[in-house]
Amino acid sequence: MTNERATGRDIILAIGENMRESLEPLVTETIAPSLYQVYLHADDFDHLRTLFGKIEAEARKLLDGELEKMNKGAVPALQRLLRRKEGAEPSMKYLSAEGQWYIRFQEDPNGALSPGDIEVVSEFAQVPAAGYGAGSKTRRISTTRRLGQNTVSRRELTDVQPAFARINYEDNRGAQTYLMTKDEIVIGREAPDVWVDLRLDTLPDVSREHARVQRTPEGKFRIKDLSKLGTSVDGAGIPRSLEVVNGEVKDLDRWVDLPDHAKISLAGVVHLQFERIGG
């Protein structure tokens, strides 16, 4: 019996399906989510790991093409021309919430997916960095594409989610608190071209994507350094996960266990007080 696997094509199509199902109509605009978190069975994740860059590029092309088709189809060409001449109000526009696409790949943290299953969780926009924030303020849509099935299951995840951990820190805006409500978050300096869950207004010593914190299926936490100037936990530097291999930057997926209470320092300029919440 041949092992069933998810393919790159399956993933790209699942992202497109999620986008079409997740559109949020406003008055003059319809908004599409900007972030697509793709969860895969461990076997599929390992099999496709080296292709994630190409899959991401193809998925972005697909999403751009879908928006272009929707914008062209919103109003017939003749009507668009007449509206321009008459100075009428513009027709409905279809836009990405943040003006571009962010796509992440992650091994299924809960062991709920079978080989060939693909789950896509989308989010509209990054959390505004101000005061007391949570890890997810916007509606999220989860789409599971089952291998060999034509049906797509869809569910909305509520905005109010339990927090797994609390992170207190101070940046140029002052004292901040971030509640981690997702299984994996990205921490980094605020930048327009990188999706960051915990956004820091700070010196460029902190990388745009500096570190990731992940909650394991067992409820433990671990951290991975993706920076140029390093990350430390309780004063001890952790190994860098990115290395140049044969001229290409590779993520070696080097994770380090994170204690339930820890001080995380980013490039020695920003210090985060991490605290696990609950049992």
Residue, then its C-alpha position, 0 to 999 in steps of 0.5 A: m500500500t502506498n503511503e498517502r502524502a500531502t503535495g505542494r499543490d494540495i497545500i497551495l489549493a488549500i490556502g486558496e480555498n481558505m482565502r475565498e471562504s474567509l473574505e470579510p465584506l465591508v462597504t467599499e472593500t472586501i478584505a482577505p486574510s493576510l496570514y495563512q498558517v499551514y499545519l501538516h502531519a509530521d511525515d508530510f512536514d519533513h517530506l516537504r520542508t525543503l520546498f516550503g520556500k517554493i510552495e510559499a512563492e506559488a501560493r502568493k501568486l495564486l492569492d494575487g491571481e484570485l484577487e485580480k480575478m475578483n476585482k476584474g469580475a466585480v464590475p463588467a468592463l463596460q460599466r467600469l469604463l462608464r463609471r470612470k467617465e461619469g465620475a461615479e464612486p468606485s466599485m467594490k475592491y478586494l484587498s489583502a488586509e495588510g497589502q501582502w501575504y504571509i504564509r507559515f508552515q508548522e508540524d501539527p502540534n496536537g497530533a490531530l492530522s493524518p498523513g495527507d491532511i492539511e489544516v490552514v488557519s488564517e488571520f486578517a491582520q497583526v495585533p496592534a502593538a499598544g498596551y495590553g494585547a492578546g495573541s489574536k484579536t481578529r477572527r480566524i478561519s480554519t480549513t481542513r482539506r482531507l486527502g482524497q476528499n472533495t469536501v472542505s471543512r470550515r470552522e470559525l475560531t472565537d476571538v476569546q481564547p485562553a492564554f497559554a503564557r504571558i510576556n511582559y516587556e518594555d520597548n520604545r512605547g513603554a511597558q507592554t504585556y502580550l498574551m500568547t494564545k497560539d501554539e507558536i508565535v514570532i517575536g521580532r522588530e516591527a517591519p512592514d514586510v514581515w508578519v510578527d505576532l509580538r511586534l517590538d518598537t526597538l533598535p535594529d539590533v533586534s531582527r525583524e524575525h528574531a525568535r519563535v516560541q512554541r507550545t508543544p502538545e505536552g503543554k511545555f514551551r520551547i524557543k528558537d533563535l532566528s536572529k543575527l545578534g542572538t537570543s539568550v534565556d536566563g543569561a545563557g545564549i541559545p544556538r542559532s537555528l539559521e545557518v548558511v549551507n551551500g550558499e543558502v540560508k537554512d533553518l536547522d530547526r534548533w529548539v531549546d526548552l523554555p522554563d515556565h518562568a524565564k527572562i528572554s533577551l533579544a540581542g541584549v537590548v530587549h528583555l522579555q519576562f516569560e511566564r507560563i499560565g495555568g497548569 
